[in-house]
Amino acid sequence: MSAGFAFTDVAPVFDHRSVARVDTDRPAYYGRRLVNHMTHKLEATWDEAASTGRLVFNREGPVVGVADLTCEDRALVLTLSASAQELPRLEDVAGRHLARFGYEDGLVVSWTRDDGSAGTAQGPLTKEDLERMRREYEARAAREGTGPSNLN
């Protein structure tokens, strides 16, 4: 599946990398769901046959990061490449969405940077966390003049 993907196979070169191995019995389901959700904000692809995907963080115009998604036995692996400045923010964006989708399964997204240091972590989320996130989104959407139609 491709969502209007115009990004070439040659990705920009970034100087930092972070990896999250998310334990789940349904890695392809969550990978596909993350890609499908993110297509409304950025370039994203999912290859059903290979159970792999890519998120190209280009919402503001230039590509600021790329996340490759691969499925392993009982895990979804996200490999994020970005500048040192963008890495924490993009970890949070991808991880927060994935943790939200998988809150019933208690998904935890813990990033490890290429230098071995801990990155950010998202999840497991509770119903209260989801409600707080919904309120924050609605407040941000009201400030920006956008509607809450993209919550799911």
C-alpha positions as CSV (number, residue, x, y, z in Angstrom):
1,M,0.0,0.0,0.0
2,S,1.3,3.4,-0.8
3,A,-0.3,6.7,0.2
4,G,0.6,9.2,-2.6
5,F,4.3,8.5,-1.9
6,A,6.6,10.8,-3.9
7,F,9.8,10.2,-1.8
8,T,12.6,8.4,-3.6
9,D,14.3,5.4,-2.3
10,V,17.4,7.6,-1.6
11,A,16.9,9.1,1.8
12,P,18.7,12.2,3.1
13,V,21.7,11.3,5.2
14,F,21.2,12.1,8.9
15,D,23.9,12.0,11.6
16,H,21.9,10.3,14.3
17,R,19.8,7.1,14.7
18,S,17.5,5.7,17.3
19,V,15.8,2.3,17.4
20,A,12.7,1.1,19.3
21,R,11.8,-2.6,19.5
22,V,8.1,-2.7,20.5
23,D,7.0,-6.1,21.8
24,T,3.7,-7.1,20.4
25,D,1.9,-10.2,19.1
26,R,0.7,-8.1,16.2
27,P,3.6,-6.2,14.7
28,A,2.2,-5.9,11.1
29,Y,-1.1,-4.7,12.4
30,Y,0.5,-1.9,14.4
31,G,3.0,-1.0,11.7
32,R,0.3,-0.7,9.1
33,R,-1.9,1.3,11.5
34,L,0.8,3.7,12.3
35,V,1.6,4.2,8.6
36,N,-2.1,4.6,7.7
37,H,-2.6,7.2,10.4
38,M,0.5,9.2,9.6
39,T,-0.4,9.5,5.9
40,H,-2.6,12.5,6.6
41,K,0.4,14.5,7.8
42,L,3.5,13.2,6.0
43,E,4.7,10.8,3.4
44,A,4.3,7.1,4.4
45,T,4.3,3.7,2.8
46,W,3.5,0.2,3.9
47,D,4.5,-2.9,2.0
48,E,2.0,-5.6,2.9
49,A,3.9,-8.5,1.4
50,A,7.2,-7.6,3.2
51,S,5.5,-6.2,6.3
52,T,7.8,-3.2,6.2
53,G,7.1,0.5,6.1
54,R,8.6,4.0,6.0
55,L,7.6,7.3,7.5
56,V,9.1,10.4,5.9
57,F,8.9,13.4,8.3
58,N,8.4,16.2,5.9
59,R,5.4,18.0,7.4
60,E,7.1,21.4,7.5
61,G,8.5,21.0,4.0
62,P,12.1,19.6,4.0
63,V,12.6,16.0,5.2
64,V,13.8,16.2,8.8
65,G,13.8,12.5,9.5
66,V,13.0,9.0,8.3
67,A,11.6,6.0,10.2
68,D,11.8,2.5,8.8
69,L,9.4,-0.1,10.2
70,T,10.1,-3.8,10.1
71,C,8.3,-6.7,11.6
72,E,10.1,-9.4,13.6
73,D,8.6,-12.4,15.4
74,R,6.6,-10.7,18.2
75,A,8.0,-7.2,17.7
76,L,7.7,-4.1,15.6
77,V,11.1,-2.4,15.1
78,L,11.3,1.3,14.3
79,T,14.6,2.7,13.1
80,L,14.6,6.5,13.1
81,S,17.3,8.6,11.4
82,A,17.4,12.4,12.0
83,S,19.6,15.2,13.2
84,A,20.5,15.4,16.9
85,Q,18.1,18.3,17.2
86,E,15.1,16.5,15.6
87,L,15.7,13.0,17.1
88,P,13.9,13.5,20.4
89,R,10.8,15.2,18.9
90,L,10.4,12.5,16.2
91,E,10.9,9.7,18.7
92,D,8.0,11.3,20.6
93,V,5.8,11.7,17.6
94,A,6.1,8.2,16.3
95,G,6.2,6.6,19.8
96,R,3.2,8.6,21.1
97,H,1.0,7.6,18.2
98,L,2.0,3.9,18.4
99,A,1.5,3.8,22.2
100,R,-1.9,5.4,21.8
101,F,-3.0,2.8,19.2
102,G,-1.7,0.0,21.4
103,Y,-2.9,1.2,24.8
104,E,-5.2,-1.8,25.2
105,D,-2.2,-4.1,24.6
106,G,0.0,-2.0,26.9
107,L,2.5,-1.2,24.1
108,V,5.7,0.5,25.3
109,V,8.0,2.3,22.9
110,S,11.5,2.8,24.3
111,W,14.1,4.3,22.1
112,T,17.9,3.6,22.2
113,R,20.2,6.0,20.5
114,D,23.1,4.9,18.2
115,D,25.6,5.9,20.9
116,G,23.9,3.4,23.3
117,S,22.1,6.1,25.4
118,A,18.4,6.0,26.2
119,G,16.1,8.0,24.0
120,T,12.6,9.0,24.9
121,A,9.9,6.5,26.0
122,Q,6.2,6.4,25.4
123,G,3.6,4.1,27.0
124,P,2.1,2.1,28.4
125,L,-0.9,4.5,28.4
126,T,-4.0,4.4,30.5
127,K,-7.5,5.6,29.6
128,E,-6.8,8.7,31.6
129,D,-3.7,9.4,29.5
130,L,-5.7,9.0,26.4
131,E,-8.3,11.5,27.6
132,R,-5.6,14.0,28.6
133,M,-4.0,13.6,25.1
134,R,-7.4,14.2,23.5
135,R,-7.9,17.4,25.5
136,E,-4.5,18.6,24.6
137,Y,-5.1,17.8,20.9
138,E,-8.4,19.6,20.9
139,A,-6.9,22.7,22.6
140,R,-4.0,22.7,20.1
141,A,-6.4,22.3,17.2
142,A,-8.6,25.2,18.5
143,R,-5.5,27.4,18.7
144,E,-4.4,26.5,15.2
145,G,-7.8,26.7,13.7
146,T,-8.0,23.1,12.7
147,G,-10.8,20.6,13.7
148,P,-10.5,17.5,15.8
149,S,-11.4,15.3,12.9
150,N,-8.0,13.5,12.8
151,L,-8.0,12.0,16.3
152,N,-8.1,8.4,15.1
